[in-house]
Amino acid sequence: MKIVFFSDIHGNKYVIPTFLREIKKENPDKIVFCGDIFGYYYYQNEIINFFRNSNFIVLLGNHEQYFLDLLNGLVDMDLLIKKYGNSYCNIQNKISLENVKFIESLKPQYEFKADGCNIAVFHGSPEDNLNGRIYPDTVIKNTEYYSNYDYVVLGHTHHKMERKVGKCIVLNPGSIGQQRDGKGCSYLVLDTASQKYYFKIINFPVEKLIKDIDFYDPENLYLKEVLRRNINK
């Protein structure tokens, strides 16, 4: 089975057309999104519409949980705006009822088998499905969480990763919408028949998103800086 994994789009609609063109060349059997539609940038409703009309497996991210908590009065909107930008400004009024129900149906983990391989996908980590952060240099003490899987695929950190924990190969596709590792926005392809995998860098019209940031968040320099980090590191 050929599987495409991608993660952390964060309201960046501009990456979708290029992403679709690229993965069409891969001809995958399954496509899995590892979570985080919300946060930072501005087109969550359009992206949820796209996901609802796709055959993708979609996981719940921590930013989707922030949105649900906002709807339920468990978190303050001003706090979210201060931390993550104006994409959270009145976001509860911008998401259609159908899309709210879609978000409410999501889970932060997904497990399946392919070609004899046990595969688990988490937005965070096996220990903390929603909020765990495993970076390439994170010391993993609780290795038993990985012992039942051949592959574990994680999102959340925006850092591409390949490492082994015992017999388990642990991968992170990086972010499709907001790269942070200086190596570009990316997705992951795993072929379980051949036991091979590779990362693909994807380019999108960054300046269009920069213009949106200048309009909605002109004082939030981080939202632009992170998009322009040196991809030649």
N, C-alpha and C positions, 0 to 999 in steps of 0.2 A: 504494500500500500504506500502510495506517495501522499505525504501530508504537508500542508503549508501551515505554519504557525506564525501569528503576528500579534502584536500587543500594543497597548498604550497609545491609542490614536489621539486622545485628548482634544476632541473638537476640531481637528485639522482635516477639513473636507478636501483640501487641495491635493492631498496625497492619494486619494482614492482612484482617480482615473488611471494614473501611472501604475499603481499597484495592481489594478485589474488587468491592465495590458501585460504586465510582467508575469503574473501568475497564470495567465492563459497559456503562456509558453511552457509552463511547468506541467500543465494538464494534471492537476492533483486529483486524488480520489476523495480527499477530505480537507476542509479548511477550518482551522480553529483560531478564534480570537481569544487572547488570554486576559482580557479585561481592561478597563479604564477608557470608556467613551467620554466621560465628563472631565472637567477641569482644564484650566489654562486658556484654551482657545474656544471658538464661538459657535460651532455648528453641530451641537449635540443632537438636536432634533432631526436634522437632515441625515446624520450618520445612523441614528437609530432606525429611521425609515429605511435606509439602505440595508441594514442588518436584518430587519424584519422581513424584507423581501428577498433575502438571500437564503442559501441552504447552509450557511456557516454555523458551526458550534460557537456560541458566544458565552463567555464567562462573566461573572460579576466582578468588577474591580472595586477597590476601596473608594474611588471617587463616585461610583454609582451608589455605594452605600452612603456616602456623604449626602448625595441628592435625596435618597430615601429618608435619611435622618432629618434633612431640612424639611421635607414634606410633613414629617411627623412631629415637628417642633422640638427635635432633640439636639439641634445644632443651630448656631446663629449665623445668618447669611453674611453679616458684616465680617465675621471671623473668617469665613471661607473666602470672601473677596480679598481680604487683607493677605491671606496666605497664598491664594491661587489665581487671583485676578478677577476681572469683571465678567468672565464667562458665568460666574455664579450670581450675577445681579438679576434678581427676579426670575431665576431660572425655572422656578416652579410654575410660572405662568407661560413659559415658552415651550413646554413639552406637552405634546398631545396626550389625551387620556389613554389612547391605545399604546403609546410609547411608554407611558408610566407603567401600565400593566405588563408590558414586555420586560422592563427593567426589574419589576417586582418578581418576575418568574425566574430570574437568573440565579445561578449558584457559582461560588468561587472555585469550584473544582470539577474535574471531569476525568473519568477513567475509562479506558477501553483496551481491547486487544487487537493486534494486527500482525499477521504472519508469525504467530507464536510469541510476540513481544507484549509484555505488560507495560502500558503507558499511562502515566498520570500527568495531568495538567493542573496547575494551581496559579491563581493570580499572584499570591504571595509565596508561600512555601508549604511543604507537607506538614510542618509543625504548626504554622499559622496560615491557613489557607488564604485569608484575605489581606493581612498586613505584614506577613513575614518578608524580610528582605535578605536575599542571598546574592551577594556580589561575587565576582571571580575570586576575591581574596578572603571571603568570609570563612571563618573557621566553623566547620559543621561538627558539632559534638554529638548530636542525637542521630547517628547514622542509621539507626534501626528504622527510622521513618522512610528510608529509601530502599530497604532491603527486599521489598516485595516487587520492585519495578525494574525493568530493563532500561526504561527512559523516564525521566521526570523533566517536564518543560515548565518553566516559570516565567512570570512577567514582572511588573512592578518597578524594577530598578532602572529600566531604560539602558541597561548595559548588556551587550552581547556576551554570552558565556558558554563555554564548553569545559566540563570537568568531570571527574569520576568520583563517586562515593561508593566504595566497595565495587560491586559489579555494575552498579547503576551509572548510566551516563546522564548527567544533569546539564540541561541546555536552557538558554534564554535567548529569544529571537531579537532582543533589543526593542526599541520603540519604533513604530511606524510613523508616529506623528511628532515626536519631540526627542531627538537624539540627545544623549547626555555624555556618551563615552568618547566623543570626538571622532567617531568612526562612521558617522552617517546614520540616517534612518534605515531600517532593515527589517527583513523577515527571514524565517528559517524554513528550510525544506528538509524533511526526513523521509527516506525511502526505507521502509522496514524490510522489504524483500532483500535488498542488497546490504542493509545495515550501514548505509552511508547517509551523511547529512552535510549541509552547507548553508552558509549565510549569504543573502543577497542584499546589496546596498541599493536603495531606491532614491532617486532624485525627484523633486517636485518643485513647483514654482514658489520658492520660499518668499520672494518679494511680495507676492499677493498676501501672504499671511502677515508679513511685516507691516503692510499698509493697514491691515485690520488691527494689529496691535497698536499702531500709532493712533488709531481712532478710538479704540475702546480702553486701552491701558497705556497711554503715552508715557507715564512715569515709571512703569514696571520694566526696567531695563533687562531683567533676567529673562523675560519671555522672548526677547529678541536675541540676547547673547547666546542662549543655549542652542538656538537654531543654527548659529553661525560658527560654532566651535570647529576648530581645525579638524577636518575629516582625514587628514594625512598623518595623524599621529601614529 
